[in-house]
Amino acid sequence: MLFRQGSVSVGVFQLVSGRLRLMRSTPGGADVPMHTVRPGELFAEASLFSSHYHCDAVALDNCEARLYPKAAVLRHFADRPEALWAFTQELAHRLQNVRTRLEIKQIRSATERVLQYLRLMSDSKGVWQRPGPLKHLAEDIGLTHEALYRALAKLEREGWIHRSGAEIRLCPP
């Protein structure tokens, strides 16, 4: 555990290696996963403007994280407005991704959910490169990995997609 919800925030982190999950607990004690952090990602950005962390950061495997102390980051932004703009752009992009994931999770049919995800996340040629295991995709869109595998098989069988290694290509219906 890197930090717990309610603990004093000391700064922003960047995951160097491993996987880490940001979680909250319900009043009844159930864990609610909010986001799986992957190498290269910044996390706990809200701590720059809060005295306490708003969730738990739980390592899913051996992790290495780099800490950027709050005071140093805020000083860096004050001294270099272009860095603040870049950070703001990154946050806006991530907010857009969160909204997309929320939209996708509202789709009841697993097959339609997967197809919509692929439509939104594929490149201009209709190709989506899998960045990691399919289990990670299942977590991101709120499906069990079994439901994801069934949906992908159905989409391929019906001619909506073609899979080859880590690549999924959308096919014209």
C-alpha positions, 0 to 999 in steps of 0.5 A: 500500500503506497498511501491510504484514503485520508492520509496526508498528501505529500505529492504526485506519483508516477508509476515506474514499473508494476501495476497499482490500483486506486481504490475506495471503500464503501461504508460497508467495507466493500472495495471499489476499484477506481483506476488501474495505474500502469507504468508511465502514468501519473497518479494522485494529481488531486493531492496538489490541491488537497491536504489528504489523499482521496483513495487508497493506492494498492500495489497489484504486483511489485511496483516502483513509483517516483514521488514528485513532492507537492511544493516542488511541483507547484513551484515548477508550475509557477516558474514554468507556465508552459509546464502547467499548460502541458499538465492541464492538457494531460488532465483534460485528455484523461478526463475525456478518457474517464468520460468515455469509460463511463459512457462505455460502462453504461452499455448493457450488452457486453458485445456492444460495449466491446464494439463501442470501446474499439470504435472509440479507441481505434486509430483512423484506420480502425486498428486498436493495438492492445497495450497489455493483457486483455484482462486489463481491458476487461477491468477498464470497461467493467467486464469479467475477462470471460465475458470479454473473451466471449464478446470478442469471439462473437464479434469476430465470428459475426465479421465485426472485427479481425484479431491478429496478435495484439491487434484488433481491426474493425471490419466494415459491417 
